[in-house]
Amino acid sequence: LPVEAISLVVYVGDEKVGAIETLRDIAIPEVSEIRFYDAHDARRRWGVDLKYGAIEVVPASSATSQLDQPAGVARQ
């Protein structure tokens, strides 16, 4: 079965990395933020049927690059 059918799915940015167990493999210093999406919001964000929802890990490097943007620049 695909991971979406049996577990929360973990994304690092927009890249699917696997089931919830993959969180163990991500070093804490590399993480700036962790976000939970319920099934409805996850489907809207990633466009696939995520029965149990998803967790998005925002890498520390992404947060730093967003903070470096000039004022008035839209963030994604």
N, CA, C and O atoms as a Tripos MOL2 file, in Angstrom:
@<TRIPOS>MOLECULE
protein
  304   303    76     0     0
PROTEIN
NO_CHARGES

@<TRIPOS>ATOM
      1 N           0.8350   -1.2010    0.0000 N.3       1 LEU1
      2 CA          0.0000    0.0000    0.0000 C.3       1 LEU1
      3 C           0.8680    1.2480    0.0000 C.2       1 LEU1
      4 O           1.9520    1.2500    0.5840 O.2       1 LEU1
      5 N           0.4060    2.2980   -0.6440 N.am      2 PRO2
      6 CA          1.1630    3.5570   -0.5880 C.3       2 PRO2
      7 C           1.1110    4.1410    0.8210 C.2       2 PRO2
      8 O           0.1600    3.9050    1.5660 O.2       2 PRO2
      9 N           2.1240    4.8920    1.1740 N.am      3 VAL3
     10 CA          2.2280    5.4690    2.5100 C.3       3 VAL3
     11 C           0.9940    6.3180    2.8520 C.2       3 VAL3
     12 O           0.5990    6.3860    4.0160 O.2       3 VAL3
     13 N           0.3900    6.9550    1.8630 N.am      4 GLU4
     14 CA         -0.7770    7.8080    2.0960 C.3       4 GLU4
     15 C          -1.9640    7.0200    2.6590 C.2       4 GLU4
     16 O          -2.8250    7.5870    3.3320 O.2       4 GLU4
     17 N          -2.0070    5.7330    2.3870 N.am      5 ALA5
     18 CA         -3.1290    4.9050    2.8190 C.3       5 ALA5
     19 C          -2.9810    4.3870    4.2450 C.2       5 ALA5
     20 O          -3.9550    3.9280    4.8410 O.2       5 ALA5
     21 N          -1.7690    4.4570    4.7980 N.am      6 ILE6
     22 CA         -1.5510    3.8470    6.1060 C.3       6 ILE6
     23 C          -0.9800    4.7810    7.1650 C.2       6 ILE6
     24 O          -0.8770    4.3840    8.3260 O.2       6 ILE6
     25 N          -0.6090    5.9940    6.8120 N.am      7 SER7
     26 CA          0.0780    6.8570    7.7680 C.3       7 SER7
     27 C          -0.0360    8.3280    7.3870 C.2       7 SER7
     28 O          -0.4030    8.6780    6.2650 O.2       7 SER7
     29 N           0.2910    9.1670    8.3520 N.am      8 LEU8
     30 CA          0.5750   10.5570    8.0260 C.3       8 LEU8
     31 C           1.7520   10.5580    7.0580 C.2       8 LEU8
     32 O           2.6130    9.6810    7.1330 O.2       8 LEU8
     33 N           1.7990   11.5070    6.1740 N.am      9 VAL9
     34 CA          2.9100   11.6170    5.2260 C.3       9 VAL9
     35 C           3.7650   12.8010    5.6530 C.2       9 VAL9
     36 O           3.2450   13.8500    6.0320 O.2       9 VAL9
     37 N           5.0710   12.6250    5.5890 N.am     10 VAL10
     38 CA          5.9980   13.6880    5.9660 C.3      10 VAL10
     39 C           6.5830   14.3030    4.7040 C.2      10 VAL10
     40 O           7.0610   13.6010    3.8130 O.2      10 VAL10
     41 N           6.5350   15.6190    4.6500 N.am     11 TYR11
     42 CA          7.1380   16.3880    3.5640 C.3      11 TYR11
     43 C           8.2230   17.2750    4.1540 C.2      11 TYR11
     44 O           8.0480   17.8390    5.2330 O.2      11 TYR11
     45 N           9.3280   17.3980    3.4590 N.am     12 VAL12
     46 CA         10.3340   18.4030    3.7750 C.3      12 VAL12
     47 C          10.2210   19.4100    2.6520 C.2      12 VAL12
     48 O          10.6460   19.1570    1.5250 O.2      12 VAL12
     49 N           9.6370   20.5660    2.9780 N.am     13 GLY13
     50 CA          9.2630   21.5150    1.9330 C.3      13 GLY13
     51 C           8.1890   20.8690    1.0730 C.2      13 GLY13
     52 O           7.1410   20.4830    1.5920 O.2      13 GLY13
     53 N           8.4210   20.7420   -0.2160 N.am     14 ASP14
     54 CA          7.4480   20.1080   -1.1080 C.3      14 ASP14
     55 C           7.8340   18.6800   -1.4770 C.2      14 ASP14
     56 O           7.1670   18.0570   -2.3040 O.2      14 ASP14
     57 N           8.8920   18.1570   -0.8820 N.am     15 GLU15
     58 CA          9.3550   16.8080   -1.2040 C.3      15 GLU15
     59 C           8.8160   15.7900   -0.2000 C.2      15 GLU15
     60 O           9.0520   15.9070    1.0030 O.2      15 GLU15
     61 N           8.0880   14.7900   -0.7050 N.am     16 LYS16
     62 CA          7.5840   13.7270    0.1620 C.3      16 LYS16
     63 C           8.7440   12.8320    0.5500 C.2      16 LYS16
     64 O           9.4630   12.3250   -0.3110 O.2      16 LYS16
     65 N           8.9270   12.6360    1.8690 N.am     17 VAL17
     66 CA         10.0390   11.8160    2.3300 C.3      17 VAL17
     67 C           9.5850   10.4940    2.9330 C.2      17 VAL17
     68 O          10.4140    9.6090    3.1480 O.2      17 VAL17
     69 N           8.2900   10.3310    3.2150 N.am     18 GLY18
     70 CA          7.8250    9.0430    3.7120 C.3      18 GLY18
     71 C           6.7800    9.1580    4.7970 C.2      18 GLY18
     72 O           6.0840   10.1660    4.9200 O.2      18 GLY18
     73 N           6.6890    8.0910    5.5870 N.am     19 ALA19
     74 CA          5.7200    8.0190    6.6730 C.3      19 ALA19
     75 C           6.2530    8.7480    7.9030 C.2      19 ALA19
     76 O           7.3770    9.2500    7.9070 O.2      19 ALA19
     77 N           5.4310    8.7960    8.9370 N.am     20 ILE20
     78 CA          5.7730    9.5540   10.1410 C.3      20 ILE20
     79 C           7.0870    9.0950   10.7680 C.2      20 ILE20
     80 O           7.7720    9.8910   11.4110 O.2      20 ILE20
     81 N           7.4460    7.8330   10.5920 N.am     21 GLU21
     82 CA          8.6940    7.3170   11.1580 C.3      21 GLU21
     83 C           9.9270    8.0320   10.6080 C.2      21 GLU21
     84 O          10.9800    8.0150   11.2440 O.2      21 GLU21
     85 N           9.8120    8.6560    9.4410 N.am     22 THR22
     86 CA         10.9620    9.3430    8.8430 C.3      22 THR22
     87 C          11.3660   10.5890    9.6340 C.2      22 THR22
     88 O          12.4580   11.1220    9.4370 O.2      22 THR22
     89 N          10.4910   11.0530   10.5250 N.am     23 LEU23
     90 CA         10.8550   12.2020   11.3630 C.3      23 LEU23
     91 C          12.0760   11.8950   12.2230 C.2      23 LEU23
     92 O          12.8380   12.8000   12.5630 O.2      23 LEU23
     93 N          12.2660   10.6360   12.5730 N.am     24 ARG24
     94 CA         13.4220   10.2290   13.3940 C.3      24 ARG24
     95 C          14.7480   10.5020   12.6930 C.2      24 ARG24
     96 O          15.7760   10.6780   13.3460 O.2      24 ARG24
     97 N          14.7230   10.5370   11.3800 N.am     25 ASP25
     98 CA         15.9540   10.6920   10.5990 C.3      25 ASP25
     99 C          16.3250   12.1510   10.3220 C.2      25 ASP25
    100 O          17.3540   12.4190    9.7020 O.2      25 ASP25
    101 N          15.5100   13.0780   10.7700 N.am     26 ILE26
    102 CA         15.7610   14.4930   10.5110 C.3      26 ILE26
    103 C          16.3970   15.1160   11.7460 C.2      26 ILE26
    104 O          15.8250   15.0670   12.8350 O.2      26 ILE26
    105 N          17.5710   15.6970   11.5780 N.am     27 ALA27
    106 CA         18.2870   16.3130   12.6980 C.3      27 ALA27
    107 C          17.5830   17.5970   13.1450 C.2      27 ALA27
    108 O          17.1890   18.4180   12.3170 O.2      27 ALA27
    109 N          17.4310   17.7570   14.4310 N.am     28 ILE28
    110 CA         16.7230   18.9140   14.9830 C.3      28 ILE28
    111 C          17.3250   20.2480   14.5380 C.2      28 ILE28
    112 O          16.5590   21.1540   14.2070 O.2      28 ILE28
    113 N          18.6530   20.4240   14.5080 N.am     29 PRO29
    114 CA         19.2010   21.7160   14.0670 C.3      29 PRO29
    115 C          18.8320   22.0830   12.6290 C.2      29 PRO29
    116 O          18.9150   23.2490   12.2440 O.2      29 PRO29
    117 N          18.4260   21.0930   11.8390 N.am     30 GLU30
    118 CA         18.0650   21.3600   10.4500 C.3      30 GLU30
    119 C          16.6220   21.8150   10.2900 C.2      30 GLU30
    120 O          16.1830   22.1030    9.1770 O.2      30 GLU30
    121 N          15.8720   21.8810   11.4040 N.am     31 VAL31
    122 CA         14.4440   22.1750   11.3480 C.3      31 VAL31
    123 C          14.1580   23.5600   11.9180 C.2      31 VAL31
    124 O          14.6030   23.9040   13.0130 O.2      31 VAL31
    125 N          13.4050   24.3440   11.1490 N.am     32 SER32
    126 CA         12.9880   25.6440   11.6610 C.3      32 SER32
    127 C          11.5560   25.5930   12.1720 C.2      32 SER32
    128 O          11.1980   26.3120   13.1040 O.2      32 SER32
    129 N          10.7350   24.7360   11.5580 N.am     33 GLU33
    130 CA          9.3190   24.6860   11.9180 C.3      33 GLU33
    131 C           8.7360   23.3420   11.4770 C.2      33 GLU33
    132 O           9.1770   22.7510   10.4920 O.2      33 GLU33
    133 N           7.7400   22.8750   12.2240 N.am     34 ILE34
    134 CA          6.9890   21.6780   11.8490 C.3      34 ILE34
    135 C           5.5210   22.0530   11.8310 C.2      34 ILE34
    136 O           5.0090   22.6390   12.7850 O.2      34 ILE34
    137 N           4.8400   21.7120   10.7360 N.am     35 ARG35
    138 CA          3.4210   22.0660   10.5770 C.3      35 ARG35
    139 C           2.5960   20.8040   10.3320 C.2      35 ARG35
    140 O           3.0060   19.9250    9.5740 O.2      35 ARG35
    141 N           1.4370   20.7210   10.9760 N.am     36 PHE36
    142 CA          0.5160   19.6180   10.7430 C.3      36 PHE36
    143 C          -0.6160   20.0950    9.8440 C.2      36 PHE36
    144 O          -1.1500   21.1870   10.0400 O.2      36 PHE36
    145 N          -0.9800   19.2860    8.8630 N.am     37 TYR37
    146 CA         -2.1120   19.5620    7.9760 C.3      37 TYR37
    147 C          -3.0990   18.4130    8.1120 C.2      37 TYR37
    148 O          -2.7110   17.2530    7.9800 O.2      37 TYR37
    149 N          -4.3680   18.7130    8.3730 N.am     38 ASP38
    150 CA         -5.3630   17.6400    8.3700 C.3      38 ASP38
    151 C          -5.5540   17.1640    6.9270 C.2      38 ASP38
    152 O          -5.0060   17.7550    5.9970 O.2      38 ASP38
    153 N          -6.3280   16.0980    6.7480 N.am     39 ALA39
    154 CA         -6.4710   15.4890    5.4220 C.3      39 ALA39
    155 C          -6.9520   16.4900    4.3710 C.2      39 ALA39
    156 O          -6.4530   16.5020    3.2460 O.2      39 ALA39
    157 N          -7.9120   17.3190    4.7370 N.am     40 HIS40
    158 CA         -8.4630   18.2930    3.7850 C.3      40 HIS40
    159 C          -7.4020   19.3230    3.3730 C.2      40 HIS40
    160 O          -7.2100   19.5760    2.1840 O.2      40 HIS40
    161 N          -6.7200   19.9100    4.3530 N.am     41 ASP41
    162 CA         -5.7160   20.9270    4.0470 C.3      41 ASP41
    163 C          -4.5020   20.3300    3.3280 C.2      41 ASP41
    164 O          -3.9060   20.9770    2.4670 O.2      41 ASP41
    165 N          -4.1420   19.0950    3.6870 N.am     42 ALA42
    166 CA         -3.0140   18.4390    3.0180 C.3      42 ALA42
    167 C          -3.3350   18.1810    1.5550 C.2      42 ALA42
    168 O          -2.4870   18.3710    0.6830 O.2      42 ALA42
    169 N          -4.5560   17.7500    1.2900 N.am     43 ARG43
    170 CA         -4.9790   17.5030   -0.0960 C.3      43 ARG43
    171 C          -4.9190   18.8020   -0.8970 C.2      43 ARG43
    172 O          -4.4880   18.8070   -2.0500 O.2      43 ARG43
    173 N          -5.3490   19.8900   -0.2870 N.am     44 ARG44
    174 CA         -5.3220   21.1850   -0.9630 C.3      44 ARG44
    175 C          -3.8780   21.6500   -1.2120 C.2      44 ARG44
    176 O          -3.5900   22.2530   -2.2460 O.2      44 ARG44
    177 N          -2.9810   21.3700   -0.2710 N.am     45 ARG45
    178 CA         -1.5860   21.8300   -0.3630 C.3      45 ARG45
    179 C          -0.7860   21.0190   -1.3860 C.2      45 ARG45
    180 O          -0.0650   21.5840   -2.2090 O.2      45 ARG45
    181 N          -0.9210   19.6580   -1.3270 N.am     46 TRP46
    182 CA         -0.0870   18.8090   -2.1690 C.3      46 TRP46
    183 C          -0.8460   18.1360   -3.3090 C.2      46 TRP46
    184 O          -0.2300   17.5030   -4.1660 O.2      46 TRP46
    185 N          -2.1590   18.2620   -3.3320 N.am     47 GLY47
    186 CA         -2.9360   17.7670   -4.4630 C.3      47 GLY47
    187 C          -3.0940   16.2720   -4.5520 C.2      47 GLY47
    188 O          -3.4490   15.7610   -5.6140 O.2      47 GLY47
    189 N          -2.8470   15.5540   -3.4880 N.am     48 VAL48
    190 CA         -3.0600   14.1080   -3.4850 C.3      48 VAL48
    191 C          -3.9260   13.7430   -2.2870 C.2      48 VAL48
    192 O          -4.0480   14.5200   -1.3400 O.2      48 VAL48
    193 N          -4.5260   12.5570   -2.3340 N.am     49 ASP49
    194 CA         -5.3860   12.1160   -1.2490 C.3      49 ASP49
    195 C          -4.5350   11.6350   -0.0800 C.2      49 ASP49
    196 O          -3.9450   10.5570   -0.1390 O.2      49 ASP49
    197 N          -4.4720   12.4230    0.9650 N.am     50 LEU50
    198 CA         -3.6980   12.0940    2.1530 C.3      50 LEU50
    199 C          -4.6890   11.7830    3.2780 C.2      50 LEU50
    200 O          -5.0830   12.6680    4.0370 O.2      50 LEU50
    201 N          -5.0750   10.5360    3.3670 N.am     51 LYS51
    202 CA         -6.1460   10.0730    4.2530 C.3      51 LYS51
    203 C          -5.9750   10.5140    5.7030 C.2      51 LYS51
    204 O          -6.9540   10.8570    6.3650 O.2      51 LYS51
    205 N          -4.7400   10.5080    6.2020 N.am     52 TYR52
    206 CA         -4.4840   10.8500    7.5970 C.3      52 TYR52
    207 C          -3.8650   12.2270    7.7780 C.2      52 TYR52
    208 O          -3.5770   12.6310    8.9050 O.2      52 TYR52
    209 N          -3.6600   12.9440    6.6940 N.am     53 GLY53
    210 CA         -3.0480   14.2630    6.7720 C.3      53 GLY53
    211 C          -1.5600   14.2000    6.5080 C.2      53 GLY53
    212 O          -1.0400   13.1960    6.0230 O.2      53 GLY53
    213 N          -0.8840   15.2900    6.8360 N.am     54 ALA54
    214 CA          0.5500   15.3750    6.5530 C.3      54 ALA54
    215 C           1.2390   16.2670    7.5680 C.2      54 ALA54
    216 O           0.6200   17.1020    8.2270 O.2      54 ALA54
    217 N           2.5320   16.0590    7.6680 N.am     55 ILE55
    218 CA          3.4020   16.9140    8.4750 C.3      55 ILE55
    219 C           4.4110   17.5250    7.5260 C.2      55 ILE55
    220 O           5.0640   16.8180    6.7580 O.2      55 ILE55
    221 N           4.5360   18.8410    7.5810 N.am     56 GLU56
    222 CA          5.5440   19.5280    6.7710 C.3      56 GLU56
    223 C           6.6750   19.9730    7.6770 C.2      56 GLU56
    224 O           6.4520   20.6460    8.6830 O.2      56 GLU56
    225 N           7.8780   19.5940    7.3160 N.am     57 VAL57
    226 CA          9.0720   20.0410    8.0190 C.3      57 VAL57
    227 C           9.6590   21.1810    7.2000 C.2      57 VAL57
    228 O           9.9990   21.0040    6.0300 O.2      57 VAL57
    229 N           9.7760   22.3380    7.8120 N.am     58 VAL58
    230 CA         10.3700   23.4910    7.1400 C.3      58 VAL58
    231 C          11.8470   23.5250    7.5250 C.2      58 VAL58
    232 O          12.1780   23.7310    8.6920 O.2      58 VAL58
    233 N          12.7310   23.3240    6.5560 N.am     59 PRO59
    234 CA         14.1660   23.3170    6.8610 C.3      59 PRO59
    235 C          14.6430   24.6800    7.3630 C.2      59 PRO59
    236 O          14.1260   25.7220    6.9590 O.2      59 PRO59
    237 N          15.6240   24.6520    8.2370 N.am     60 ALA60
    238 CA         16.1810   25.8890    8.7900 C.3      60 ALA60
    239 C          16.6970   26.8010    7.6910 C.2      60 ALA60
    240 O          16.5710   28.0200    7.8050 O.2      60 ALA60
    241 N          17.2700   26.2550    6.6390 N.am     61 SER61
    242 CA         17.7920   27.0860    5.5460 C.3      61 SER61
    243 C          16.6730   27.8280    4.8310 C.2      61 SER61
    244 O          16.8880   28.9460    4.3620 O.2      61 SER61
    245 N          15.4770   27.2370    4.7330 N.am     62 SER62
    246 CA         14.3390   27.9100    4.0980 C.3      62 SER62
    247 C          13.8860   29.1000    4.9190 C.2      62 SER62
    248 O          13.5730   30.1570    4.3720 O.2      62 SER62
    249 N          13.8510   28.9320    6.2250 N.am     63 ALA63
    250 CA         13.4090   30.0260    7.0900 C.3      63 ALA63
    251 C          14.3930   31.1810    7.0190 C.2      63 ALA63
    252 O          13.9870   32.3430    6.9930 O.2      63 ALA63
    253 N          15.6820   30.8720    6.9870 N.am     64 THR64
    254 CA         16.6940   31.9130    6.9030 C.3      64 THR64
    255 C          16.5810   32.6850    5.6020 C.2      64 THR64
    256 O          16.6730   33.9120    5.5980 O.2      64 THR64
    257 N          16.3800   31.9760    4.4920 N.am     65 SER65
    258 CA         16.2930   32.6650    3.2070 C.3      65 SER65
    259 C          15.0330   33.5240    3.1300 C.2      65 SER65
    260 O          15.0410   34.5670    2.4770 O.2      65 SER65
    261 N          13.9480   33.1020    3.7870 N.am     66 GLN66
    262 CA         12.7380   33.9150    3.7970 C.3      66 GLN66
    263 C          12.9280   35.1730    4.6350 C.2      66 GLN66
    264 O          12.3890   36.2290    4.3040 O.2      66 GLN66
    265 N          13.6970   35.0630    5.7260 N.am     67 LEU67
    266 CA         13.9290   36.2230    6.5790 C.3      67 LEU67
    267 C          14.8080   37.2550    5.8870 C.2      67 LEU67
    268 O          14.7340   38.4460    6.1880 O.2      67 LEU67
    269 N          15.6450   36.7910    4.9550 N.am     68 ASP68
    270 CA         16.5530   37.6800    4.2480 C.3      68 ASP68
    271 C          15.8720   38.4710    3.1240 C.2      68 ASP68
    272 O          16.4810   39.3750    2.5510 O.2      68 ASP68
    273 N          14.6200   38.1390    2.8050 N.am     69 GLN69
    274 CA         13.9420   38.8600    1.7300 C.3      69 GLN69
    275 C          13.6220   40.2900    2.1490 C.2      69 GLN69
    276 O          13.2980   40.5340    3.3120 O.2      69 GLN69
    277 N          13.7070   41.2350    1.2190 N.am     70 PRO70
    278 CA         13.3710   42.6160    1.5400 C.3      70 PRO70
    279 C          11.8950   42.7630    1.9120 C.2      70 PRO70
    280 O          11.0590   41.9690    1.4830 O.2      70 PRO70
    281 N          11.5890   43.7590    2.6940 N.am     71 ALA71
    282 CA         10.2060   44.0350    3.0780 C.3      71 ALA71
    283 C           9.3490   44.2490    1.8240 C.2      71 ALA71
    284 O           9.7950   44.8490    0.8450 O.2      71 ALA71
    285 N           8.1310   43.7540    1.8750 N.am     72 GLY72
    286 CA          7.2190   43.9360    0.7570 C.3      72 GLY72
    287 C           7.2730   42.8190   -0.2650 C.2      72 GLY72
    288 O           6.4470   42.7830   -1.1770 O.2      72 GLY72
    289 N           8.2250   41.9060   -0.1350 N.am     73 VAL73
    290 CA          8.3040   40.7840   -1.0590 C.3      73 VAL73
    291 C           7.4080   39.6880   -0.5250 C.2      73 VAL73
    292 O           7.5180   39.2980    0.6370 O.2      73 VAL73
    293 N           6.5220   39.1900   -1.3710 N.am     74 ALA74
    294 CA          5.5870   38.1370   -0.9450 C.3      74 ALA74
    295 C           6.3290   36.8500   -0.6670 C.2      74 ALA74
    296 O           7.1940   36.4390   -1.4420 O.2      74 ALA74
    297 N           5.9880   36.2120    0.4440 N.am     75 ARG75
    298 CA          6.5650   34.9190    0.7800 C.3      75 ARG75
    299 C           5.6000   33.8260    0.3790 C.2      75 ARG75
    300 O           4.3840   34.0020    0.4520 O.2      75 ARG75
    301 N           6.1400   32.7040   -0.0440 N.am     76 GLN76
    302 CA          5.3020   31.5780   -0.4620 C.3      76 GLN76
    303 C           4.8760   30.7710    0.7220 C.2      76 GLN76
    304 O           4.1630   29.7790    0.5690 O.2      76 GLN76
@<TRIPOS>BOND
     1     1     2 1
     2     2     3 1
     3     3     4 2
     4     3     5 am
     5     5     6 1
     6     6     7 1
     7     7     8 2
     8     7     9 am
     9     9    10 1
    10    10    11 1
    11    11    12 2
    12    11    13 am
    13    13    14 1
    14    14    15 1
    15    15    16 2
    16    15    17 am
    17    17    18 1
    18    18    19 1
    19    19    20 2
    20    19    21 am
    21    21    22 1
    22    22    23 1
    23    23    24 2
    24    23    25 am
    25    25    26 1
    26    26    27 1
    27    27    28 2
    28    27    29 am
    29    29    30 1
    30    30    31 1
    31    31    32 2
    32    31    33 am
    33    33    34 1
    34    34    35 1
    35    35    36 2
    36    35    37 am
    37    37    38 1
    38    38    39 1
    39    39    40 2
    40    39    41 am
    41    41    42 1
    42    42    43 1
    43    43    44 2
    44    43    45 am
    45    45    46 1
    46    46    47 1
    47    47    48 2
    48    47    49 am
    49    49    50 1
    50    50    51 1
    51    51    52 2
    52    51    53 am
    53    53    54 1
    54    54    55 1
    55    55    56 2
    56    55    57 am
    57    57    58 1
    58    58    59 1
    59    59    60 2
    60    59    61 am
    61    61    62 1
    62    62    63 1
    63    63    64 2
    64    63    65 am
    65    65    66 1
    66    66    67 1
    67    67    68 2
    68    67    69 am
    69    69    70 1
    70    70    71 1
    71    71    72 2
    72    71    73 am
    73    73    74 1
    74    74    75 1
    75    75    76 2
    76    75    77 am
    77    77    78 1
    78    78    79 1
    79    79    80 2
    80    79    81 am
    81    81    82 1
    82    82    83 1
    83    83    84 2
    84    83    85 am
    85    85    86 1
    86    86    87 1
    87    87    88 2
    88    87    89 am
    89    89    90 1
    90    90    91 1
    91    91    92 2
    92    91    93 am
    93    93    94 1
    94    94    95 1
    95    95    96 2
    96    95    97 am
    97    97    98 1
    98    98    99 1
    99    99   100 2
   100    99   101 am
   101   101   102 1
   102   102   103 1
   103   103   104 2
   104   103   105 am
   105   105   106 1
   106   106   107 1
   107   107   108 2
   108   107   109 am
   109   109   110 1
   110   110   111 1
   111   111   112 2
   112   111   113 am
   113   113   114 1
   114   114   115 1
   115   115   116 2
   116   115   117 am
   117   117   118 1
   118   118   119 1
   119   119   120 2
   120   119   121 am
   121   121   122 1
   122   122   123 1
   123   123   124 2
   124   123   125 am
   125   125   126 1
   126   126   127 1
   127   127   128 2
   128   127   129 am
   129   129   130 1
   130   130   131 1
   131   131   132 2
   132   131   133 am
   133   133   134 1
   134   134   135 1
   135   135   136 2
   136   135   137 am
   137   137   138 1
   138   138   139 1
   139   139   140 2
   140   139   141 am
   141   141   142 1
   142   142   143 1
   143   143   144 2
   144   143   145 am
   145   145   146 1
   146   146   147 1
   147   147   148 2
   148   147   149 am
   149   149   150 1
   150   150   151 1
   151   151   152 2
   152   151   153 am
   153   153   154 1
   154   154   155 1
   155   155   156 2
   156   155   157 am
   157   157   158 1
   158   158   159 1
   159   159   160 2
   160   159   161 am
   161   161   162 1
   162   162   163 1
   163   163   164 2
   164   163   165 am
   165   165   166 1
   166   166   167 1
   167   167   168 2
   168   167   169 am
   169   169   170 1
   170   170   171 1
   171   171   172 2
   172   171   173 am
   173   173   174 1
   174   174   175 1
   175   175   176 2
   176   175   177 am
   177   177   178 1
   178   178   179 1
   179   179   180 2
   180   179   181 am
   181   181   182 1
   182   182   183 1
   183   183   184 2
   184   183   185 am
   185   185   186 1
   186   186   187 1
   187   187   188 2
   188   187   189 am
   189   189   190 1
   190   190   191 1
   191   191   192 2
   192   191   193 am
   193   193   194 1
   194   194   195 1
   195   195   196 2
   196   195   197 am
   197   197   198 1
   198   198   199 1
   199   199   200 2
   200   199   201 am
   201   201   202 1
   202   202   203 1
   203   203   204 2
   204   203   205 am
   205   205   206 1
   206   206   207 1
   207   207   208 2
   208   207   209 am
   209   209   210 1
   210   210   211 1
   211   211   212 2
   212   211   213 am
   213   213   214 1
   214   214   215 1
   215   215   216 2
   216   215   217 am
   217   217   218 1
   218   218   219 1
   219   219   220 2
   220   219   221 am
   221   221   222 1
   222   222   223 1
   223   223   224 2
   224   223   225 am
   225   225   226 1
   226   226   227 1
   227   227   228 2
   228   227   229 am
   229   229   230 1
   230   230   231 1
   231   231   232 2
   232   231   233 am
   233   233   234 1
   234   234   235 1
   235   235   236 2
   236   235   237 am
   237   237   238 1
   238   238   239 1
   239   239   240 2
   240   239   241 am
   241   241   242 1
   242   242   243 1
   243   243   244 2
   244   243   245 am
   245   245   246 1
   246   246   247 1
   247   247   248 2
   248   247   249 am
   249   249   250 1
   250   250   251 1
   251   251   252 2
   252   251   253 am
   253   253   254 1
   254   254   255 1
   255   255   256 2
   256   255   257 am
   257   257   258 1
   258   258   259 1
   259   259   260 2
   260   259   261 am
   261   261   262 1
   262   262   263 1
   263   263   264 2
   264   263   265 am
   265   265   266 1
   266   266   267 1
   267   267   268 2
   268   267   269 am
   269   269   270 1
   270   270   271 1
   271   271   272 2
   272   271   273 am
   273   273   274 1
   274   274   275 1
   275   275   276 2
   276   275   277 am
   277   277   278 1
   278   278   279 1
   279   279   280 2
   280   279   281 am
   281   281   282 1
   282   282   283 1
   283   283   284 2
   284   283   285 am
   285   285   286 1
   286   286   287 1
   287   287   288 2
   288   287   289 am
   289   289   290 1
   290   290   291 1
   291   291   292 2
   292   291   293 am
   293   293   294 1
   294   294   295 1
   295   295   296 2
   296   295   297 am
   297   297   298 1
   298   298   299 1
   299   299   300 2
   300   299   301 am
   301   301   302 1
   302   302   303 1
   303   303   304 2
@<TRIPOS>SUBSTRUCTURE
     1 LEU1         2 RESIDUE 1 A LEU
     2 PRO2         6 RESIDUE 1 A PRO
     3 VAL3        10 RESIDUE 1 A VAL
     4 GLU4        14 RESIDUE 1 A GLU
     5 ALA5        18 RESIDUE 1 A ALA
     6 ILE6        22 RESIDUE 1 A ILE
     7 SER7        26 RESIDUE 1 A SER
     8 LEU8        30 RESIDUE 1 A LEU
     9 VAL9        34 RESIDUE 1 A VAL
    10 VAL10       38 RESIDUE 1 A VAL
    11 TYR11       42 RESIDUE 1 A TYR
    12 VAL12       46 RESIDUE 1 A VAL
    13 GLY13       50 RESIDUE 1 A GLY
    14 ASP14       54 RESIDUE 1 A ASP
    15 GLU15       58 RESIDUE 1 A GLU
    16 LYS16       62 RESIDUE 1 A LYS
    17 VAL17       66 RESIDUE 1 A VAL
    18 GLY18       70 RESIDUE 1 A GLY
    19 ALA19       74 RESIDUE 1 A ALA
    20 ILE20       78 RESIDUE 1 A ILE
    21 GLU21       82 RESIDUE 1 A GLU
    22 THR22       86 RESIDUE 1 A THR
    23 LEU23       90 RESIDUE 1 A LEU
    24 ARG24       94 RESIDUE 1 A ARG
    25 ASP25       98 RESIDUE 1 A ASP
    26 ILE26      102 RESIDUE 1 A ILE
    27 ALA27      106 RESIDUE 1 A ALA
    28 ILE28      110 RESIDUE 1 A ILE
    29 PRO29      114 RESIDUE 1 A PRO
    30 GLU30      118 RESIDUE 1 A GLU
    31 VAL31      122 RESIDUE 1 A VAL
    32 SER32      126 RESIDUE 1 A SER
    33 GLU33      130 RESIDUE 1 A GLU
    34 ILE34      134 RESIDUE 1 A ILE
    35 ARG35      138 RESIDUE 1 A ARG
    36 PHE36      142 RESIDUE 1 A PHE
    37 TYR37      146 RESIDUE 1 A TYR
    38 ASP38      150 RESIDUE 1 A ASP
    39 ALA39      154 RESIDUE 1 A ALA
    40 HIS40      158 RESIDUE 1 A HIS
    41 ASP41      162 RESIDUE 1 A ASP
    42 ALA42      166 RESIDUE 1 A ALA
    43 ARG43      170 RESIDUE 1 A ARG
    44 ARG44      174 RESIDUE 1 A ARG
    45 ARG45      178 RESIDUE 1 A ARG
    46 TRP46      182 RESIDUE 1 A TRP
    47 GLY47      186 RESIDUE 1 A GLY
    48 VAL48      190 RESIDUE 1 A VAL
    49 ASP49      194 RESIDUE 1 A ASP
    50 LEU50      198 RESIDUE 1 A LEU
    51 LYS51      202 RESIDUE 1 A LYS
    52 TYR52      206 RESIDUE 1 A TYR
    53 GLY53      210 RESIDUE 1 A GLY
    54 ALA54      214 RESIDUE 1 A ALA
    55 ILE55      218 RESIDUE 1 A ILE
    56 GLU56      222 RESIDUE 1 A GLU
    57 VAL57      226 RESIDUE 1 A VAL
    58 VAL58      230 RESIDUE 1 A VAL
    59 PRO59      234 RESIDUE 1 A PRO
    60 ALA60      238 RESIDUE 1 A ALA
    61 SER61      242 RESIDUE 1 A SER
    62 SER62      246 RESIDUE 1 A SER
    63 ALA63      250 RESIDUE 1 A ALA
    64 THR64      254 RESIDUE 1 A THR
    65 SER65      258 RESIDUE 1 A SER
    66 GLN66      262 RESIDUE 1 A GLN
    67 LEU67      266 RESIDUE 1 A LEU
    68 ASP68      270 RESIDUE 1 A ASP
    69 GLN69      274 RESIDUE 1 A GLN
    70 PRO70      278 RESIDUE 1 A PRO
    71 ALA71      282 RESIDUE 1 A ALA
    72 GLY72      286 RESIDUE 1 A GLY
    73 VAL73      290 RESIDUE 1 A VAL
    74 ALA74      294 RESIDUE 1 A ALA
    75 ARG75      298 RESIDUE 1 A ARG
    76 GLN76      302 RESIDUE 1 A GLN
